[in-house]
Amino acid sequence: MKIPFSPPDIGEAEIAQVADTLRSGWITTGPKTKELERQVASFCHTSRAVCRNSAPAAMELTLHQLGIGPGDEVITCAYTYTASASVVCHVGAKLVLVDCCKPSDGGSDCYQMDYDALERAITPRTKAIIPVDLGGVVCDYDRIFEIVERKKALFTPSDNKIQQALGRVAVMADAAHAFGAQWHGRMCGEIADFTCFSFHAVKNFTTAEGGAVTWRDLPGIDNEEIYKNYMLLSLHGQSKDALAKTQLGAWEYDIVMPGYKCNMTDIMAAIGLAQMQRYPDLLARRKQIITRYNQVMDTLPVSYLRHYGEDFASSGHLYLVRLNGRDEQFRNDFIVKMAEREIATNVHYKPLPMHTAYKKLGFDIKDYPNAFAMYRNEVTLPLHTLLTDEQVEFLLETFVQRLRD
């Protein structure tokens, strides 16, 4: 029984939406992209949303919105994918990595950053923090906002309206995994100052490639101004997009900044519009699978990421398991043994300081012992809405067998 790791759940509704777009004659950014932005904002309980061609594009443009660049520092966690950190390098700021929480065998492990280490890492040059909502579980933003408020005396805003309005370090969530997650009665997207989502093919909610950014209403800042600035940044700095230029006599435009090119197309948005209609059911199916996984994992010498509690609900994106007491070699052999039964598994994540690019920036995994401890025996199981109940049971039986080999 072959079980792939994370295939996209695409049905006839998505195909019909794409076909409609292709027949419409409008395939780049247009009415469907604008409608998806409206629906994303409504879903996240925010005033506006912007759809882009990827989550990293959304994050990098947000750093530009915040006026962050050379001479500034941005903090994120060492236990994440490169996209959380590379955007900091792209804008010329200094990347600061902090370790994750200390893991403990037998408990629900913390894959989030060490918040005490985060507080120590804030300096007068710190302009933003990028928490990572790993696996779809929202970080402890109460703790994060308490920290940035306590550190306000260190903060000096640059000549940037948003920095000046905040009067403290900005919090930009890397919520690539967390579209649809909830925390303390709020939706992911309305909690951090800015929240960036991924709609990549392997994500719960997909537009093939793509992403979005939402933001909280900020005192003294016009949401329309923020929205228009995203448009400028993502379309060469051009004062009108293609849709606006189709209006009678409205061909003329200006280039007001040397911008980027990372807009979402209506073909991508069409997939998202169909996914949005199905998304509550997709999230519910993920919860069913996670509940069954948990029932078996609770009987084994493993620890797993906790997706649901009294005051939070994950998007259920990744099922991360630590094989307690085991090392890298056992974990790697275990992955091979699962693959021999045609079950694809993965590792989330190899910490950034273990990668060549970040070693070259001066990071050393020895300085991040908790991240390494989490990584050394972590394995990620398939978790997607195309899994049948039969496949789930086969996967679990194989997991138990291979763990005991």
C-alpha positions as CSV (number, residue, x, y, z in Angstrom):
1,M,0.0,0.0,0.0
2,K,1.8,3.1,-1.2
3,I,1.4,6.2,1.0
4,P,2.8,9.5,-0.4
5,F,3.9,12.2,2.0
6,S,1.9,15.2,1.0
7,P,0.0,15.2,-2.3
8,P,-2.3,18.2,-3.1
9,D,-6.0,17.6,-2.6
10,I,-7.3,18.9,-5.9
11,G,-10.8,18.0,-7.0
12,E,-13.3,18.8,-9.7
13,A,-14.2,22.1,-8.1
14,E,-10.7,23.4,-8.4
15,I,-10.4,22.2,-12.0
16,A,-13.7,23.9,-12.9
17,Q,-12.6,27.2,-11.4
18,V,-9.3,27.1,-13.3
19,A,-11.1,26.2,-16.5
20,D,-13.4,29.2,-16.0
21,T,-10.4,31.5,-15.5
22,L,-8.7,30.2,-18.6
23,R,-11.9,30.8,-20.7
24,S,-12.4,34.2,-19.2
25,G,-9.4,35.7,-21.0
26,W,-8.0,37.1,-17.7
27,I,-5.3,34.9,-16.3
28,T,-3.0,37.2,-14.4
29,T,-3.8,39.3,-11.3
30,G,-7.5,40.2,-11.6
31,P,-10.9,39.8,-10.2
32,K,-10.4,36.3,-8.8
33,T,-7.2,37.3,-6.9
34,K,-9.1,40.3,-5.4
35,E,-11.9,38.0,-4.4
36,L,-9.5,35.5,-2.8
37,E,-8.0,38.4,-0.8
38,R,-11.4,39.4,0.4
39,Q,-12.2,35.9,1.5
40,V,-8.8,35.4,3.2
41,A,-9.3,38.6,5.2
42,S,-12.8,37.5,6.2
43,F,-11.6,34.1,7.2
44,C,-8.8,35.6,9.3
45,H,-11.0,38.3,10.8
46,T,-8.8,41.1,9.4
47,S,-9.7,44.2,7.4
48,R,-7.5,43.4,4.5
49,A,-5.3,40.7,3.0
50,V,-2.8,40.6,0.2
51,C,-2.2,37.5,-2.0
52,R,1.3,37.0,-3.4
53,N,3.1,34.3,-5.3
54,S,4.7,32.8,-2.2
55,A,5.0,33.1,1.6
56,P,8.7,34.3,1.4
57,A,7.5,37.0,-1.0
58,A,4.9,38.1,1.5
59,M,7.5,38.1,4.3
60,E,10.1,40.0,2.4
61,L,7.6,42.6,1.3
62,T,6.5,43.0,4.9
63,L,10.0,43.6,6.0
64,H,10.1,46.3,3.4
65,Q,6.8,47.7,4.6
66,L,8.4,48.0,8.0
67,G,11.4,49.8,6.6
68,I,13.8,47.1,7.8
69,G,17.3,47.0,6.1
70,P,21.0,47.3,6.7
71,G,21.9,48.1,10.3
72,D,18.8,46.4,11.7
73,E,18.4,43.0,13.3
74,V,15.6,40.5,13.0
75,I,15.2,37.5,15.3
76,T,13.8,34.1,14.4
77,C,14.2,30.5,15.6
78,A,17.0,28.1,14.6
79,Y,14.5,25.3,14.2
80,T,12.7,26.2,11.0
81,Y,12.9,26.2,7.2
82,T,15.2,28.6,5.5
83,A,12.4,30.8,4.3
84,S,12.0,32.2,7.8
85,A,15.5,33.5,7.7
86,S,16.5,34.1,4.1
87,V,14.1,37.0,3.8
88,V,16.0,38.8,6.5
89,C,19.2,38.4,4.5
90,H,17.5,39.6,1.3
91,V,16.6,43.0,2.9
92,G,20.2,43.4,4.2
93,A,19.4,43.1,7.9
94,K,21.4,41.0,10.3
95,L,19.9,37.6,11.1
96,V,19.7,36.6,14.7
97,L,18.8,33.0,15.6
98,V,17.7,31.8,19.0
99,D,17.4,28.2,20.2
100,C,14.1,26.4,20.6
101,C,12.7,25.2,23.8
102,K,14.4,22.4,25.6
103,P,12.9,19.0,24.6
104,S,11.9,16.4,27.2
105,D,11.2,12.8,26.6
106,G,7.6,11.7,27.4
107,G,5.9,15.1,27.0
108,S,4.4,17.3,24.4
109,D,7.6,18.8,23.0
110,C,8.0,22.5,22.3
111,Y,9.1,23.2,18.8
112,Q,8.9,27.0,19.4
113,M,11.7,29.4,20.2
114,D,13.0,29.7,23.7
115,Y,11.2,32.8,24.8
116,D,13.8,33.6,27.5
117,A,16.5,33.4,24.9
118,L,14.4,35.6,22.7
119,E,14.2,38.3,25.3
120,R,17.9,38.2,25.8
121,A,18.5,38.5,22.1
122,I,16.7,41.9,21.7
123,T,19.0,44.8,21.3
124,P,18.6,48.5,20.3
125,R,19.1,47.3,16.7
126,T,16.2,44.8,16.8
127,K,13.4,45.8,14.5
128,A,11.3,42.6,14.1
129,I,10.8,39.1,15.5
130,I,9.6,36.3,13.2
131,P,8.0,33.6,15.3
132,V,7.3,30.3,13.5
133,D,3.9,28.6,13.9
134,L,5.5,25.2,13.2
135,G,3.3,22.3,12.1
136,G,0.2,24.6,12.3
137,V,0.4,25.3,16.0
138,V,0.3,29.0,16.9
139,C,3.1,30.3,19.1
140,D,2.6,31.9,22.5
141,Y,2.0,35.5,21.3
142,D,1.0,36.7,24.7
143,R,4.5,35.9,25.9
144,I,6.0,37.5,22.7
145,F,4.1,40.7,23.1
146,E,4.9,40.9,26.8
147,I,8.6,40.7,25.8
148,V,8.5,43.4,23.2
149,E,6.5,45.7,25.5
150,R,9.1,45.2,28.2
151,K,11.9,46.0,25.7
152,K,10.2,49.2,24.4
153,A,12.9,51.4,26.0
154,L,15.5,49.9,23.8
155,F,13.5,50.5,20.6
156,T,14.2,53.6,18.4
157,P,12.0,53.6,15.3
158,S,13.5,54.5,11.9
159,D,11.8,56.9,9.5
160,N,8.9,54.5,8.9
161,K,5.3,55.1,9.8
162,I,4.5,51.6,10.9
163,Q,7.6,51.4,13.2
164,Q,6.6,54.8,14.7
165,A,3.0,53.7,15.2
166,L,4.1,50.5,16.9
167,G,6.7,52.1,19.1
168,R,8.3,48.7,19.7
169,V,9.7,45.7,17.9
170,A,7.3,44.4,15.2
171,V,6.0,40.8,15.4
172,M,5.7,39.2,11.9
173,A,4.4,35.6,12.1
174,D,5.8,33.0,9.8
175,A,2.4,31.2,9.6
176,A,3.3,29.2,6.5
177,H,1.8,26.1,8.1
178,A,-1.0,27.7,10.1
179,F,-3.8,29.0,7.9
180,G,-7.0,28.1,9.8
181,A,-5.3,27.7,13.2
182,Q,-6.9,29.3,16.3
183,W,-5.4,30.5,19.5
184,H,-7.2,32.0,22.6
185,G,-10.3,32.6,20.6
186,R,-8.6,34.4,17.7
187,M,-7.7,33.3,14.2
188,C,-4.2,33.0,13.1
189,G,-3.9,36.1,11.0
190,E,-5.3,38.5,13.5
191,I,-2.9,37.8,16.3
192,A,0.6,39.0,15.2
193,D,1.2,42.5,13.8
194,F,1.6,40.9,10.4
195,T,1.0,37.2,9.5
196,C,2.3,35.5,6.4
197,F,0.8,32.3,5.0
198,S,2.0,29.8,2.4
199,F,-0.4,28.3,-0.2
200,H,2.3,26.0,-1.7
201,A,1.3,22.7,-3.2
202,V,2.2,20.7,0.0
203,K,0.1,23.0,2.3
204,N,-3.3,22.3,3.7
205,F,-4.8,25.1,1.6
206,T,-3.1,25.4,-1.8
207,T,-3.1,27.7,-4.9
208,A,-0.2,25.5,-6.3
209,E,2.2,28.2,-5.5
210,G,1.2,31.3,-3.5
211,G,0.8,32.9,-0.2
212,A,-0.8,35.8,1.6
213,V,-0.2,38.4,4.3
214,T,-2.7,39.8,6.8
215,W,-2.2,42.4,9.4
216,R,-3.9,43.9,12.5
217,D,-5.5,47.3,12.4
218,L,-2.6,49.6,13.5
219,P,-3.4,52.9,15.3
220,G,-2.8,55.9,13.0
221,I,-2.1,53.7,10.0
222,D,-4.5,53.5,7.0
223,N,-5.1,49.9,5.9
224,E,-5.6,51.1,2.3
225,E,-2.1,52.7,2.4
226,I,-0.6,49.4,3.6
227,Y,-2.5,47.6,0.9
228,K,-1.4,50.0,-1.9
229,N,2.2,49.8,-0.8
230,Y,2.1,46.0,-1.1
231,M,0.8,46.4,-4.6
232,L,3.6,48.8,-5.5
233,L,6.3,46.6,-4.0
234,S,5.0,43.4,-5.8
235,L,4.4,44.9,-9.2
236,H,7.6,46.7,-10.2
237,G,6.6,49.8,-8.2
238,Q,3.9,50.5,-10.9
239,S,1.1,52.8,-9.8
240,K,-1.6,50.7,-11.6
241,D,-2.0,47.0,-12.0
242,A,-3.2,45.4,-15.3
243,L,-6.8,45.3,-14.2
244,A,-6.9,49.0,-13.3
245,K,-5.3,49.9,-16.7
246,T,-8.2,48.2,-18.6
247,Q,-10.5,51.0,-17.4
248,L,-11.6,53.5,-20.1
249,G,-8.7,55.8,-20.9
250,A,-6.7,54.6,-17.9
251,W,-3.6,53.3,-19.7
252,E,-1.1,55.7,-18.2
253,Y,0.8,54.7,-15.1
254,D,3.9,55.7,-13.2
255,I,6.8,53.8,-11.7
256,V,7.1,55.2,-8.2
257,M,9.8,52.8,-6.8
258,P,12.1,50.1,-8.2
259,G,9.9,47.3,-7.0
260,Y,9.7,43.5,-7.3
261,K,7.5,41.1,-9.3
262,C,5.7,38.6,-7.1
263,N,2.0,39.0,-7.7
264,M,-0.5,36.1,-7.6
265,T,-2.3,35.2,-10.8
266,D,-6.0,34.6,-11.2
267,I,-5.2,31.0,-12.2
268,M,-3.7,30.5,-8.8
269,A,-6.5,32.4,-7.1
270,A,-9.1,30.2,-8.8
271,I,-7.7,27.1,-7.1
272,G,-7.8,29.0,-3.8
273,L,-11.4,30.0,-4.2
274,A,-12.5,26.4,-4.7
275,Q,-10.3,25.3,-1.7
276,M,-11.9,28.0,0.5
277,Q,-15.3,26.4,0.0
278,R,-13.9,23.0,1.0
279,Y,-11.5,24.1,3.7
280,P,-13.7,23.5,6.9
281,D,-14.1,19.9,5.8
282,L,-10.4,19.6,5.0
283,L,-9.4,20.8,8.5
284,A,-12.0,18.5,10.1
285,R,-10.5,15.5,8.3
286,R,-7.0,16.4,9.4
287,K,-8.2,16.5,13.0
288,Q,-9.7,13.0,12.6
289,I,-6.4,11.6,11.4
290,I,-4.4,13.4,14.1
291,T,-6.8,12.1,16.8
292,R,-6.2,8.5,15.6
293,Y,-2.5,9.0,15.4
294,N,-2.4,10.3,19.0
295,Q,-4.3,7.3,20.3
296,V,-1.5,5.0,19.1
297,M,1.4,7.3,19.9
298,D,0.2,7.6,23.5
299,T,1.0,3.9,23.9
300,L,4.6,4.2,22.5
301,P,7.9,5.6,23.7
302,V,7.5,8.7,21.6
303,S,6.6,12.4,21.9
304,Y,4.5,14.3,19.4
305,L,3.5,17.8,18.7
306,R,0.2,18.6,20.4
307,H,-2.3,20.1,17.9
308,Y,-5.4,20.7,20.0
309,G,-6.2,22.0,23.5
310,E,-8.8,23.9,25.4
311,D,-7.7,27.3,24.1
312,F,-6.1,26.5,20.8
313,A,-6.6,24.5,17.6
314,S,-3.9,23.8,15.1
315,S,-4.4,23.7,11.3
316,G,-3.0,20.2,11.6
317,H,-0.4,20.7,8.9
318,L,2.4,18.4,10.1
319,Y,2.5,15.4,12.4
320,L,5.9,15.6,14.1
321,V,7.1,12.7,16.3
322,R,10.2,12.3,18.4
323,L,11.5,8.8,18.9
324,N,12.5,9.1,22.5
325,G,16.0,8.0,23.5
326,R,17.0,7.4,19.9
327,D,19.7,9.1,17.8
328,E,20.1,10.3,14.2
329,Q,21.2,6.9,12.9
330,F,18.2,5.1,14.3
331,R,15.9,7.8,13.0
332,N,17.5,7.7,9.5
333,D,17.3,3.8,9.5
334,F,13.7,4.1,10.6
335,I,12.8,6.3,7.7
336,V,14.3,3.8,5.3
337,K,12.4,1.0,6.9
338,M,9.1,2.9,6.5
339,A,10.0,3.6,2.8
340,E,10.6,-0.1,2.3
341,R,6.8,-0.5,3.0
342,E,6.2,2.4,0.6
343,I,5.4,4.9,3.3
344,A,7.0,8.3,2.7
345,T,8.1,10.2,5.8
346,N,10.2,13.3,6.4
347,V,12.1,15.4,8.9
348,H,11.0,18.8,10.1
349,Y,13.5,20.4,10.4
350,K,17.2,20.2,10.0
351,P,18.2,23.3,12.0
352,L,19.4,26.3,10.1
353,P,22.9,26.3,11.7
354,M,23.5,22.8,10.2
355,H,23.2,24.1,6.6
356,T,26.1,25.4,4.6
357,A,24.5,28.9,3.9
358,Y,24.1,29.6,7.6
359,K,27.4,28.1,8.6
360,K,28.9,30.7,6.2
361,L,27.0,33.4,8.1
362,G,28.8,32.3,11.3
363,F,26.2,30.1,12.9
364,D,27.2,26.9,14.7
365,I,24.8,24.1,15.7
366,K,26.8,23.7,19.0
367,D,25.2,27.0,20.1
368,Y,21.8,25.6,19.6
369,P,21.7,22.3,21.6
370,N,18.0,22.2,22.0
371,A,17.3,22.5,18.2
372,F,19.8,19.7,17.6
373,A,18.2,17.5,20.3
374,M,14.8,18.0,18.7
375,Y,16.1,17.2,15.2
376,R,18.2,14.2,16.0
377,N,15.3,11.8,16.5
378,E,12.4,13.6,14.8
379,V,10.3,12.0,12.1
380,T,7.3,13.5,10.3
381,L,4.4,11.2,9.3
382,P,2.2,11.7,6.3
383,L,-0.8,13.9,7.2
384,H,-3.1,14.9,4.4
385,T,-6.7,14.7,3.4
386,L,-6.3,12.0,0.7
387,L,-5.4,9.4,3.3
388,T,-8.0,6.8,3.7
389,D,-8.8,5.1,7.1
390,E,-7.3,1.9,5.7
391,Q,-4.0,3.8,4.9
392,V,-4.0,5.4,8.3
393,E,-4.2,2.0,10.0
394,F,-1.6,0.5,7.8
395,L,0.8,3.4,8.5
396,L,0.3,3.0,12.2
397,E,0.8,-0.8,12.2
398,T,4.0,-0.3,10.2
399,F,5.2,2.5,12.5
400,V,4.8,0.3,15.6
401,Q,6.5,-2.7,13.9
402,R,9.5,-0.6,12.6
403,L,9.9,1.2,16.0
404,R,10.2,-2.3,17.7
405,D,12.6,-3.8,15.1
